[in-house]
Amino acid sequence: MDLPEVIAHFLSKPGAEETTPFGPEVLVYKVAGKMFALTMPEDFPSRINLKCNPERAVLLRDEYSAVLPGYHMNKRHWNTVLLDGSLPPSLVGELIDHSYDLVVAGLPKSQRAKLGL
């Protein structure tokens, strides 16, 4: 997946919105005000930060050189994923879904209901 495809996937999630709380050079993707992804579009190769289950985060980093501890994030809960073409697009999509699902799972039931989840 390239960055435009990834951004489209972010925004396809129910309730997802793009914000720029850290300035125009960092795009942050949130659901119900909670961040599930971010990217700096000017970076090359493109990279995205995604929330991840801590145990799975370690396994992914061990298996894929394009999955690194989250840059400028809590490294226990966030990974940086390089979009350098080395990861299968299906895995990138699944990691985006996993990040979104983790954030949604932490929302109050009423907010999940508003999202239709």
MOPAC internal coordinates of N, CA, C and O (Angstrom, degrees):
PM7 1SCF
backbone

  N    0.0000 0     0.00 0     0.00 0    0    0    0
  C    1.4570 1     0.00 0     0.00 0    1    0    0
  C    1.5239 1   109.08 1     0.00 0    2    1    0
  O    1.2310 1   121.10 1   -40.91 1    3    2    1
  N    1.3151 1   115.50 1   139.09 1    3    2    1
  C    1.4601 1   118.60 1   173.45 1    5    3    2
  C    1.5311 1   108.48 1   -97.28 1    6    5    3
  O    1.2310 1   120.52 1    -6.10 1    7    6    5
  N    1.3248 1   116.61 1   173.90 1    7    6    5
  C    1.4551 1   120.34 1  -172.91 1    9    7    6
  C    1.5366 1   113.23 1   -60.51 1   10    9    7
  O    1.2310 1   118.64 1   136.52 1   11   10    9
  N    1.3334 1   120.19 1   -43.48 1   11   10    9
  C    1.4748 1   117.96 1   177.74 1   13   11   10
  C    1.5412 1   112.81 1   -60.01 1   14   13   11
  O    1.2310 1   120.04 1   142.72 1   15   14   13
  N    1.3347 1   117.53 1   -37.28 1   15   14   13
  C    1.4656 1   120.27 1   177.16 1   17   15   14
  C    1.5312 1   110.85 1   -66.66 1   18   17   15
  O    1.2310 1   120.80 1   140.00 1   19   18   17
  N    1.3224 1   116.08 1   -40.00 1   19   18   17
  C    1.4630 1   120.86 1   179.43 1   21   19   18
  C    1.5286 1   110.10 1   -63.91 1   22   21   19
  O    1.2310 1   120.53 1   134.30 1   23   22   21
  N    1.3240 1   116.59 1   -45.70 1   23   22   21
  C    1.4640 1   120.18 1   179.44 1   25   23   22
  C    1.5291 1   110.46 1   -62.02 1   26   25   23
  O    1.2310 1   120.40 1   138.55 1   27   26   25
  N    1.3121 1   116.84 1   -41.45 1   27   26   25
  C    1.4718 1   119.98 1   176.76 1   29   27   26
  C    1.5287 1   110.41 1   -60.54 1   30   29   27
  O    1.2310 1   120.27 1   141.16 1   31   30   29
  N    1.3272 1   117.10 1   -38.84 1   31   30   29
  C    1.4743 1   120.92 1   178.12 1   33   31   30
  C    1.5307 1   109.79 1   -65.73 1   34   33   31
  O    1.2310 1   119.98 1   135.98 1   35   34   33
  N    1.3293 1   117.63 1   -44.02 1   35   34   33
  C    1.4710 1   120.68 1   176.59 1   37   35   34
  C    1.5281 1   109.80 1   -53.16 1   38   37   35
  O    1.2310 1   121.11 1   128.06 1   39   38   37
  N    1.3265 1   115.47 1   -51.94 1   39   38   37
  C    1.4618 1   120.97 1  -172.73 1   41   39   38
  C    1.5218 1   113.56 1   -74.84 1   42   41   39
  O    1.2310 1   120.24 1   168.52 1   43   42   41
  N    1.3341 1   117.15 1   -11.48 1   43   42   41
  C    1.4701 1   120.21 1   177.23 1   45   43   42
  C    1.5234 1   111.98 1   -79.93 1   46   45   43
  O    1.2310 1   120.07 1   168.07 1   47   46   45
  N    1.3199 1   117.47 1   -11.93 1   47   46   45
  C    1.4617 1   121.67 1  -178.19 1   49   47   46
  C    1.5317 1   109.25 1   -75.28 1   50   49   47
  O    1.2310 1   119.64 1   -39.51 1   51   50   49
  N    1.3335 1   118.29 1   140.49 1   51   50   49
  C    1.4670 1   120.64 1  -179.79 1   53   51   50
  C    1.5366 1   112.04 1   -55.93 1   54   53   51
  O    1.2310 1   120.85 1   -52.60 1   55   54   53
  N    1.3245 1   115.98 1   127.40 1   55   54   53
  C    1.4578 1   121.70 1   176.87 1   57   55   54
  C    1.5128 1   115.25 1    78.38 1   58   57   55
  O    1.2310 1   119.74 1  -177.52 1   59   58   57
  N    1.3276 1   118.11 1     2.48 1   59   58   57
  C    1.4694 1   120.54 1  -177.69 1   61   59   58
  C    1.5198 1   110.60 1   -70.43 1   62   61   59
  O    1.2310 1   121.36 1   -37.73 1   63   62   61
  N    1.3343 1   115.00 1   142.27 1   63   62   61
  C    1.4554 1   120.79 1   176.44 1   65   63   62
  C    1.5242 1   109.29 1  -141.06 1   66   65   63
  O    1.2310 1   121.26 1   -29.95 1   67   66   65
  N    1.3314 1   115.20 1   150.05 1   67   66   65
  C    1.4614 1   122.21 1   176.92 1   69   67   66
  C    1.5216 1   108.38 1   -98.74 1   70   69   67
  O    1.2310 1   120.60 1   -50.14 1   71   70   69
  N    1.3411 1   116.46 1   129.86 1   71   70   69
  C    1.4538 1   121.91 1   179.52 1   73   71   70
  C    1.5239 1   109.20 1  -132.24 1   74   73   71
  O    1.2310 1   120.82 1   -11.17 1   75   74   73
  N    1.3307 1   116.04 1   168.83 1   75   74   73
  C    1.4672 1   120.99 1   178.47 1   77   75   74
  C    1.5301 1   110.34 1  -134.61 1   78   77   75
  O    1.2310 1   119.50 1  -120.40 1   79   78   77
  N    1.3366 1   118.57 1    59.60 1   79   78   77
  C    1.4651 1   120.12 1  -177.30 1   81   79   78
  C    1.5309 1   114.00 1   -69.26 1   82   81   79
  O    1.2310 1   119.86 1   161.41 1   83   82   81
  N    1.3281 1   117.86 1   -18.59 1   83   82   81
  C    1.4613 1   121.38 1  -178.24 1   85   83   82
  C    1.5279 1   111.94 1  -103.43 1   86   85   83
  O    1.2310 1   120.20 1  -168.53 1   87   86   85
  N    1.3239 1   117.22 1    11.47 1   87   86   85
  C    1.4543 1   122.07 1  -177.72 1   89   87   86
  C    1.5110 1   110.17 1   109.67 1   90   89   87
  O    1.2310 1   120.35 1   -12.90 1   91   90   89
  N    1.3356 1   116.93 1   167.10 1   91   90   89
  C    1.4663 1   121.22 1  -173.69 1   93   91   90
  C    1.5314 1   114.75 1   -67.28 1   94   93   91
  O    1.2310 1   120.11 1   164.40 1   95   94   93
  N    1.3216 1   117.39 1   -15.60 1   95   94   93
  C    1.4697 1   119.53 1  -177.64 1   97   95   94
  C    1.5268 1   113.10 1   -83.86 1   98   97   95
  O    1.2310 1   119.59 1   172.33 1   99   98   97
  N    1.3334 1   118.39 1    -7.67 1   99   98   97
  C    1.4714 1   122.10 1   179.99 1  101   99   98
  C    1.5199 1   108.70 1  -124.35 1  102  101   99
  O    1.2310 1   120.74 1   -61.65 1  103  102  101
  N    1.3287 1   116.18 1   118.35 1  103  102  101
  C    1.4618 1   121.69 1   176.65 1  105  103  102
  C    1.5215 1   108.49 1   -94.89 1  106  105  103
  O    1.2310 1   120.99 1   -55.27 1  107  106  105
  N    1.3330 1   115.71 1   124.73 1  107  106  105
  C    1.4586 1   122.15 1  -178.13 1  109  107  106
  C    1.5268 1   108.30 1  -114.68 1  110  109  107
  O    1.2310 1   121.04 1   -45.92 1  111  110  109
  N    1.3244 1   115.62 1   134.08 1  111  110  109
  C    1.4604 1   121.70 1  -179.26 1  113  111  110
  C    1.5151 1   108.64 1  -111.39 1  114  113  111
  O    1.2310 1   121.65 1   -53.87 1  115  114  113
  N    1.3349 1   114.45 1   126.13 1  115  114  113
  C    1.4557 1   120.92 1  -174.56 1  117  115  114
  C    1.5247 1   110.49 1  -128.08 1  118  117  115
  O    1.2310 1   122.01 1   -22.53 1  119  118  117
  N    1.3294 1   113.75 1   157.47 1  119  118  117
  C    1.4546 1   122.19 1   168.42 1  121  119  118
  C    1.5234 1   106.19 1  -131.03 1  122  121  119
  O    1.2310 1   120.25 1   -52.22 1  123  122  121
  N    1.3216 1   117.13 1   127.78 1  123  122  121
  C    1.4674 1   122.86 1  -177.95 1  125  123  122
  C    1.5326 1   111.07 1    51.49 1  126  125  123
  O    1.2310 1   120.72 1  -141.69 1  127  126  125
  N    1.3375 1   116.23 1    38.31 1  127  126  125
  C    1.4608 1   120.88 1   177.86 1  129  127  126
  C    1.5127 1   115.75 1    79.84 1  130  129  127
  O    1.2310 1   119.81 1  -178.80 1  131  130  129
  N    1.3298 1   117.97 1     1.20 1  131  130  129
  C    1.4713 1   122.58 1  -178.87 1  133  131  130
  C    1.5224 1   109.65 1  -108.68 1  134  133  131
  O    1.2310 1   120.84 1   -47.89 1  135  134  133
  N    1.3209 1   116.00 1   132.11 1  135  134  133
  C    1.4613 1   121.93 1  -177.50 1  137  135  134
  C    1.5313 1   111.76 1   -73.78 1  138  137  135
  O    1.2310 1   120.96 1   -47.53 1  139  138  137
  N    1.3550 1   115.77 1   132.47 1  139  138  137
  C    1.4611 1   119.98 1   173.01 1  141  139  138
  C    1.5276 1   112.28 1  -121.18 1  142  141  139
  O    1.2310 1   119.97 1   169.84 1  143  142  141
  N    1.3324 1   117.66 1   -10.16 1  143  142  141
  C    1.4656 1   120.29 1   179.00 1  145  143  142
  C    1.5161 1   109.72 1  -163.65 1  146  145  143
  O    1.2310 1   121.48 1   -22.99 1  147  146  145
  N    1.3289 1   114.77 1   157.01 1  147  146  145
  C    1.4615 1   119.68 1   171.19 1  149  147  146
  C    1.5119 1   108.98 1  -153.95 1  150  149  147
  O    1.2310 1   121.71 1   -21.29 1  151  150  149
  N    1.3298 1   114.34 1   158.71 1  151  150  149
  C    1.4520 1   121.08 1   178.01 1  153  151  150
  C    1.5207 1   109.39 1  -152.66 1  154  153  151
  O    1.2310 1   121.29 1   -23.14 1  155  154  153
  N    1.3141 1   115.13 1   156.86 1  155  154  153
  C    1.4589 1   122.25 1   172.43 1  157  155  154
  C    1.5275 1   105.64 1  -116.26 1  158  157  155
  O    1.2310 1   119.82 1   -81.53 1  159  158  157
  N    1.3269 1   117.95 1    98.47 1  159  158  157
  C    1.4654 1   121.82 1  -170.62 1  161  159  158
  C    1.5212 1   115.56 1   -56.58 1  162  161  159
  O    1.2310 1   119.65 1   157.36 1  163  162  161
  N    1.3249 1   118.28 1   -22.64 1  163  162  161
  C    1.4618 1   120.46 1  -178.81 1  165  163  162
  C    1.5321 1   113.02 1   -79.87 1  166  165  163
  O    1.2310 1   119.93 1   167.76 1  167  166  165
  N    1.3326 1   117.73 1   -12.24 1  167  166  165
  C    1.4650 1   120.76 1  -179.79 1  169  167  166
  C    1.5268 1   111.29 1   -66.99 1  170  169  167
  O    1.2310 1   121.05 1   -33.97 1  171  170  169
  N    1.3167 1   115.59 1   146.03 1  171  170  169
  C    1.4638 1   121.00 1   173.66 1  173  171  170
  C    1.5221 1   108.80 1  -139.19 1  174  173  171
  O    1.2310 1   119.54 1   -54.06 1  175  174  173
  N    1.3352 1   118.48 1   125.94 1  175  174  173
  C    1.4589 1   123.82 1    -4.36 1  177  175  174
  C    1.5246 1   110.45 1   -67.17 1  178  177  175
  O    1.2310 1   121.70 1   -21.58 1  179  178  177
  N    1.3260 1   114.35 1   158.42 1  179  178  177
  C    1.4615 1   119.34 1   178.68 1  181  179  178
  C    1.5176 1   109.50 1   -60.22 1  182  181  179
  O    1.2310 1   121.42 1   -30.81 1  183  182  181
  N    1.3269 1   114.88 1   149.19 1  183  182  181
  C    1.4563 1   120.12 1   177.40 1  185  183  182
  C    1.5214 1   108.24 1  -144.85 1  186  185  183
  O    1.2310 1   121.87 1   -26.61 1  187  186  185
  N    1.3230 1   114.03 1   153.39 1  187  186  185
  C    1.4538 1   120.60 1   178.74 1  189  187  186
  C    1.5211 1   108.25 1  -131.63 1  190  189  187
  O    1.2310 1   120.73 1   -33.12 1  191  190  189
  N    1.3097 1   116.20 1   146.88 1  191  190  189
  C    1.4641 1   121.45 1   173.21 1  193  191  190
  C    1.5152 1   107.35 1  -103.18 1  194  193  191
  O    1.2310 1   121.33 1   -49.28 1  195  194  193
  N    1.3342 1   115.05 1   130.72 1  195  194  193
  C    1.4587 1   121.52 1  -178.38 1  197  195  194
  C    1.5124 1   110.44 1  -132.82 1  198  197  195
  O    1.2310 1   120.83 1   -38.09 1  199  198  197
  N    1.3190 1   116.02 1   141.91 1  199  198  197
  C    1.4570 1   121.90 1   174.86 1  201  199  198
  C    1.5305 1   108.01 1   -69.69 1  202  201  199
  O    1.2310 1   120.63 1   -32.25 1  203  202  201
  N    1.3376 1   116.40 1   147.75 1  203  202  201
  C    1.4623 1   119.82 1  -178.16 1  205  203  202
  C    1.5196 1   109.75 1  -153.25 1  206  205  203
  O    1.2310 1   121.18 1   -33.25 1  207  206  205
  N    1.3193 1   115.34 1   146.75 1  207  206  205
  C    1.4557 1   121.04 1   172.38 1  209  207  206
  C    1.5259 1   107.58 1   -56.43 1  210  209  207
  O    1.2310 1   119.23 1   -48.91 1  211  210  209
  N    1.3529 1   119.07 1   131.09 1  211  210  209
  C    1.4657 1   121.06 1  -173.80 1  213  211  210
  C    1.5294 1   114.83 1   -54.57 1  214  213  211
  O    1.2310 1   119.89 1   137.43 1  215  214  213
  N    1.3243 1   117.82 1   -42.57 1  215  214  213
  C    1.4684 1   119.50 1  -179.20 1  217  215  214
  C    1.5222 1   110.79 1   -67.18 1  218  217  215
  O    1.2310 1   121.04 1   138.26 1  219  218  217
  N    1.3256 1   115.61 1   -41.74 1  219  218  217
  C    1.4601 1   119.54 1   179.38 1  221  219  218
  C    1.5239 1   110.85 1   -67.79 1  222  221  219
  O    1.2310 1   120.14 1   144.88 1  223  222  221
  N    1.3208 1   117.34 1   -35.12 1  223  222  221
  C    1.4646 1   120.95 1   179.52 1  225  223  222
  C    1.5217 1   110.68 1   -56.71 1  226  225  223
  O    1.2310 1   120.52 1   134.85 1  227  226  225
  N    1.3178 1   116.61 1   -45.15 1  227  226  225
  C    1.4705 1   121.31 1  -179.98 1  229  227  226
  C    1.5222 1   110.56 1   -64.21 1  230  229  227
  O    1.2310 1   120.21 1   135.90 1  231  230  229
  N    1.3285 1   117.20 1   -44.10 1  231  230  229
  C    1.4682 1   120.63 1   179.75 1  233  231  230
  C    1.5251 1   111.20 1   -61.80 1  234  233  231
  O    1.2310 1   120.33 1   137.48 1  235  234  233
  N    1.3178 1   116.98 1   -42.52 1  235  234  233
  C    1.4675 1   120.49 1   179.31 1  237  235  234
  C    1.5240 1   111.36 1   -63.83 1  238  237  235
  O    1.2310 1   120.32 1   138.63 1  239  238  237
  N    1.3176 1   116.99 1   -41.37 1  239  238  237
  C    1.4703 1   120.69 1   179.41 1  241  239  238
  C    1.5217 1   111.04 1   -64.67 1  242  241  239
  O    1.2310 1   120.80 1   144.12 1  243  242  241
  N    1.3262 1   116.07 1   -35.88 1  243  242  241
  C    1.4657 1   119.88 1   178.70 1  245  243  242
  C    1.5264 1   111.89 1   -70.29 1  246  245  243
  O    1.2310 1   120.63 1   146.66 1  247  246  245
  N    1.3245 1   116.41 1   -33.34 1  247  246  245
  C    1.4681 1   120.71 1  -174.62 1  249  247  246
  C    1.5292 1   113.65 1   -87.60 1  250  249  247
  O    1.2310 1   120.28 1   147.29 1  251  250  249
  N    1.3268 1   117.07 1   -32.71 1  251  250  249
  C    1.4680 1   120.54 1  -173.46 1  253  251  250
  C    1.5322 1   111.09 1  -124.79 1  254  253  251
  O    1.2310 1   120.84 1   -54.20 1  255  254  253
  N    1.3118 1   116.00 1   125.80 1  255  254  253
  C    1.4673 1   119.55 1   179.22 1  257  255  254
  C    1.5256 1   111.57 1   -69.83 1  258  257  255
  O    1.2310 1   119.67 1   162.20 1  259  258  257
  N    1.3232 1   118.23 1   -17.80 1  259  258  257
  C    1.4630 1   122.01 1   179.72 1  261  259  258
  C    1.5294 1   112.49 1   -87.09 1  262  261  259
  O    1.2310 1   120.11 1  -177.41 1  263  262  261
  N    1.3299 1   117.39 1     2.59 1  263  262  261
  C    1.4677 1   121.12 1   176.20 1  265  263  262
  C    1.5248 1   107.49 1  -113.84 1  266  265  263
  O    1.2310 1   121.11 1   -62.41 1  267  266  265
  N    1.3255 1   115.49 1   117.59 1  267  266  265
  C    1.4619 1   122.68 1  -173.50 1  269  267  266
  C    1.5320 1   109.79 1  -123.19 1  270  269  267
  O    1.2310 1   120.18 1   -16.79 1  271  270  269
  N    1.3317 1   117.26 1   163.21 1  271  270  269
  C    1.4679 1   119.06 1   172.67 1  273  271  270
  C    1.5357 1   109.33 1   -57.44 1  274  273  271
  O    1.2310 1   120.41 1   -36.33 1  275  274  273
  N    1.3116 1   116.83 1   143.67 1  275  274  273
  C    1.4586 1   122.26 1  -175.33 1  277  275  274
  C    1.5212 1   113.77 1   -55.40 1  278  277  275
  O    1.2310 1   120.26 1   -59.97 1  279  278  277
  N    1.3084 1   117.11 1   120.03 1  279  278  277
  C    1.4628 1   124.09 1   179.74 1  281  279  278
  C    1.5267 1   109.09 1   -68.58 1  282  281  279
  O    1.2310 1   120.39 1   -58.25 1  283  282  281
  N    1.3336 1   116.86 1   121.75 1  283  282  281
  C    1.4691 1   123.81 1  -178.90 1  285  283  282
  C    1.5283 1   112.78 1    59.30 1  286  285  283
  O    1.2310 1   120.45 1  -151.34 1  287  286  285
  N    1.3330 1   116.74 1    28.66 1  287  286  285
  C    1.4661 1   121.93 1  -178.12 1  289  287  286
  C    1.5243 1   108.55 1  -132.50 1  290  289  287
  O    1.2310 1   120.57 1    -8.57 1  291  290  289
  N    1.3290 1   116.51 1   171.43 1  291  290  289
  C    1.4592 1   121.58 1   172.33 1  293  291  290
  C    1.5283 1   106.80 1   -66.42 1  294  293  291
  O    1.2310 1   120.26 1   -70.48 1  295  294  293
  N    1.3038 1   117.10 1   109.52 1  295  294  293
  C    1.4584 1   121.93 1  -172.59 1  297  295  294
  C    1.5270 1   113.71 1   -68.00 1  298  297  295
  O    1.2310 1   120.54 1   165.28 1  299  298  297
  N    1.3084 1   116.57 1   -14.72 1  299  298  297
  C    1.4645 1   119.55 1   177.09 1  301  299  298
  C    1.5327 1   110.23 1   -75.89 1  302  301  299
  O    1.2310 1   120.24 1   146.54 1  303  302  301
  N    1.3254 1   117.14 1   -33.46 1  303  302  301
  C    1.4610 1   121.57 1  -172.57 1  305  303  302
  C    1.5257 1   114.77 1  -112.46 1  306  305  303
  O    1.2310 1   119.84 1   176.56 1  307  306  305
  N    1.3175 1   117.90 1    -3.44 1  307  306  305
  C    1.4642 1   120.65 1  -176.08 1  309  307  306
  C    1.5246 1   110.92 1  -132.61 1  310  309  307
  O    1.2310 1   121.12 1   -38.14 1  311  310  309
  N    1.3225 1   115.47 1   141.86 1  311  310  309
  C    1.4580 1   123.11 1   172.81 1  313  311  310
  C    1.5186 1   109.20 1  -117.39 1  314  313  311
  O    1.2310 1   120.91 1   -30.79 1  315  314  313
  N    1.3148 1   115.87 1   149.21 1  315  314  313
  C    1.4558 1   122.33 1   166.34 1  317  315  314
  C    1.5204 1   106.58 1  -101.20 1  318  317  315
  O    1.2310 1   121.02 1   -53.77 1  319  318  317
  N    1.3300 1   115.65 1   126.23 1  319  318  317
  C    1.4615 1   122.07 1  -178.69 1  321  319  318
  C    1.5216 1   107.71 1  -111.20 1  322  321  319
  O    1.2310 1   121.08 1   -61.45 1  323  322  321
  N    1.3366 1   115.54 1   118.55 1  323  322  321
  C    1.4655 1   120.74 1   177.37 1  325  323  322
  C    1.5188 1   108.91 1   -80.50 1  326  325  323
  O    1.2310 1   120.77 1   -49.68 1  327  326  325
  N    1.3154 1   116.14 1   130.32 1  327  326  325
  C    1.4622 1   121.31 1   178.07 1  329  327  326
  C    1.5291 1   108.45 1   -95.41 1  330  329  327
  O    1.2310 1   121.88 1  -116.66 1  331  330  329
  N    1.3310 1   114.02 1    63.34 1  331  330  329
  C    1.4666 1   120.73 1  -176.17 1  333  331  330
  C    1.5270 1   112.70 1   -99.20 1  334  333  331
  O    1.2310 1   120.13 1  -172.76 1  335  334  333
  N    1.3298 1   117.35 1     7.24 1  335  334  333
  C    1.4552 1   121.89 1   178.84 1  337  335  334
  C    1.5158 1   114.15 1    89.18 1  338  337  335
  O    1.2310 1   119.74 1   176.45 1  339  338  337
  N    1.3254 1   118.09 1    -3.55 1  339  338  337
  C    1.4650 1   120.26 1  -177.32 1  341  339  338
  C    1.5272 1   113.26 1   -83.98 1  342  341  339
  O    1.2310 1   119.82 1   162.65 1  343  342  341
  N    1.3316 1   117.96 1   -17.35 1  343  342  341
  C    1.4631 1   121.02 1   179.84 1  345  343  342
  C    1.5256 1   109.81 1   -98.26 1  346  345  343
  O    1.2310 1   120.21 1   -38.85 1  347  346  345
  N    1.3334 1   117.21 1   141.15 1  347  346  345
  C    1.4641 1   118.64 1   175.50 1  349  347  346
  C    1.5308 1   110.13 1   -61.44 1  350  349  347
  O    1.2310 1   119.76 1   -42.75 1  351  350  349
  N    1.3254 1   118.06 1   137.25 1  351  350  349
  C    1.4666 1   120.39 1   178.46 1  353  351  350
  C    1.5312 1   112.74 1   -54.44 1  354  353  351
  O    1.2310 1   120.28 1   145.49 1  355  354  353
  N    1.3175 1   117.08 1   -34.51 1  355  354  353
  C    1.4639 1   120.01 1   179.54 1  357  355  354
  C    1.5301 1   110.86 1   -63.84 1  358  357  355
  O    1.2310 1   120.07 1   144.16 1  359  358  357
  N    1.3417 1   117.46 1   -35.84 1  359  358  357
  C    1.4583 1   120.78 1   178.64 1  361  359  358
  C    1.5310 1   110.07 1   -69.42 1  362  361  359
  O    1.2310 1   119.98 1   137.36 1  363  362  361
  N    1.3124 1   117.65 1   -42.64 1  363  362  361
  C    1.4601 1   120.59 1   178.70 1  365  363  362
  C    1.5274 1   109.49 1   -59.68 1  366  365  363
  O    1.2310 1   120.19 1   133.80 1  367  366  365
  N    1.3154 1   117.25 1   -46.20 1  367  366  365
  C    1.4643 1   121.00 1   177.66 1  369  367  366
  C    1.5114 1   112.01 1   -60.70 1  370  369  367
  O    1.2310 1   120.40 1   138.93 1  371  370  369
  N    1.3172 1   116.85 1   -41.07 1  371  370  369
  C    1.4588 1   120.85 1   179.85 1  373  371  370
  C    1.5244 1   111.08 1   -66.60 1  374  373  371
  O    1.2310 1   119.86 1   142.64 1  375  374  373
  N    1.3372 1   117.88 1   -37.36 1  375  374  373
  C    1.4658 1   121.40 1   178.05 1  377  375  374
  C    1.5285 1   111.38 1   -67.46 1  378  377  375
  O    1.2310 1   120.39 1   143.84 1  379  378  377
  N    1.3184 1   116.86 1   -36.16 1  379  378  377
  C    1.4707 1   120.63 1   174.79 1  381  379  378
  C    1.5253 1   109.36 1   -63.53 1  382  381  379
  O    1.2310 1   120.66 1   132.74 1  383  382  381
  N    1.3266 1   116.34 1   -47.26 1  383  382  381
  C    1.4625 1   120.85 1   179.42 1  385  383  382
  C    1.5233 1   110.97 1   -60.24 1  386  385  383
  O    1.2310 1   120.37 1   138.51 1  387  386  385
  N    1.3230 1   116.89 1   -41.49 1  387  386  385
  C    1.4699 1   122.10 1  -179.87 1  389  387  386
  C    1.5335 1   110.07 1   -62.11 1  390  389  387
  O    1.2310 1   120.16 1   135.58 1  391  390  389
  N    1.3239 1   117.30 1   -44.42 1  391  390  389
  C    1.4614 1   121.55 1   179.57 1  393  391  390
  C    1.5243 1   110.18 1   -61.40 1  394  393  391
  O    1.2310 1   120.60 1   130.57 1  395  394  393
  N    1.3073 1   116.45 1   -49.43 1  395  394  393
  C    1.4673 1   121.52 1   178.91 1  397  395  394
  C    1.5283 1   110.52 1   -58.99 1  398  397  395
  O    1.2310 1   120.60 1   133.46 1  399  398  397
  N    1.3295 1   116.46 1   -46.54 1  399  398  397
  C    1.4660 1   120.67 1  -178.28 1  401  399  398
  C    1.5236 1   112.24 1   -62.40 1  402  401  399
  O    1.2310 1   120.00 1   141.94 1  403  402  401
  N    1.3312 1   117.60 1   -38.06 1  403  402  401
  C    1.4676 1   120.52 1   177.16 1  405  403  402
  C    1.5258 1   111.10 1   -61.51 1  406  405  403
  O    1.2310 1   120.57 1   136.25 1  407  406  405
  N    1.3181 1   116.51 1   -43.75 1  407  406  405
  C    1.4597 1   120.48 1  -179.39 1  409  407  406
  C    1.5260 1   110.02 1   -67.56 1  410  409  407
  O    1.2310 1   120.08 1   134.42 1  411  410  409
  N    1.3054 1   117.45 1   -45.58 1  411  410  409
  C    1.4649 1   120.93 1  -179.70 1  413  411  410
  C    1.5293 1   110.66 1   -61.98 1  414  413  411
  O    1.2310 1   119.98 1   141.31 1  415  414  413
  N    1.3160 1   117.64 1   -38.69 1  415  414  413
  C    1.4691 1   120.92 1   179.99 1  417  415  414
  C    1.5237 1   111.59 1   -61.53 1  418  417  415
  O    1.2310 1   120.00 1   153.60 1  419  418  417
  N    1.3174 1   117.60 1   -26.40 1  419  418  417
  C    1.4543 1   121.66 1   179.99 1  421  419  418
  C    1.5241 1   113.95 1   -86.90 1  422  421  419
  O    1.2310 1   120.26 1   175.44 1  423  422  421
  N    1.3257 1   117.12 1    -4.56 1  423  422  421
  C    1.4552 1   120.98 1   179.56 1  425  423  422
  C    1.5196 1   111.02 1   -79.46 1  426  425  423
  O    1.2310 1   120.17 1   -27.41 1  427  426  425
  N    1.3209 1   117.29 1   152.59 1  427  426  425
  C    1.4620 1   119.39 1   173.46 1  429  427  426
  C    1.5330 1   110.86 1   -60.47 1  430  429  427
  O    1.2310 1   121.21 1   -27.43 1  431  430  429
  N    1.2975 1   115.29 1   152.57 1  431  430  429
  C    1.4622 1   121.59 1  -177.63 1  433  431  430
  C    1.5335 1   111.26 1   -55.11 1  434  433  431
  O    1.2310 1   120.32 1   142.20 1  435  434  433
  N    1.3268 1   116.99 1   -37.80 1  435  434  433
  C    1.4693 1   120.37 1  -178.73 1  437  435  434
  C    1.5299 1   111.38 1   -64.47 1  438  437  435
  O    1.2310 1   120.27 1   141.73 1  439  438  437
  N    1.3286 1   117.09 1   -38.27 1  439  438  437
  C    1.4680 1   120.09 1   178.29 1  441  439  438
  C    1.5222 1   110.95 1   -70.44 1  442  441  439
  O    1.2310 1   120.11 1   140.87 1  443  442  441
  N    1.3249 1   117.40 1   -39.13 1  443  442  441
  C    1.4744 1   120.38 1   176.52 1  445  443  442
  C    1.5271 1   109.86 1   -61.47 1  446  445  443
  O    1.2310 1   120.48 1   140.27 1  447  446  445
  N    1.3433 1   116.68 1   -39.73 1  447  446  445
  C    1.4556 1   121.02 1   179.60 1  449  447  446
  C    1.5380 1   110.84 1   -63.80 1  450  449  447
  O    1.2310 1   120.29 1   139.76 1  451  450  449
  N    1.3344 1   117.04 1   -40.24 1  451  450  449
  C    1.4605 1   121.08 1   177.86 1  453  451  450
  C    1.5285 1   111.61 1   -60.79 1  454  453  451
  O    1.2310 1   121.14 1   148.76 1  455  454  453
  N    1.3319 1   115.43 1   -31.24 1  455  454  453
  C    1.4721 1   120.58 1   178.78 1  457  455  454
  C    1.5181 1   111.99 1   -81.50 1  458  457  455
  O    1.2310 1   120.73 1   172.91 1  459  458  457
  N    1.3267 1   116.21 1    -7.09 1  459  458  457
  C    1.4646 1   120.26 1  -177.85 1  461  459  458
  C    1.5073 1   112.43 1    79.29 1  462  461  459
  O    1.2310 1   120.43 1  -155.50 1  463  462  461
  N    1.3408 1   116.78 1    24.50 1  463  462  461
  C    1.4536 1   120.87 1  -177.10 1  465  463  462
  C    1.5250 1   111.14 1  -111.53 1  466  465  463
  O    1.2310 1   120.10 1   180.00 1  467  466  465

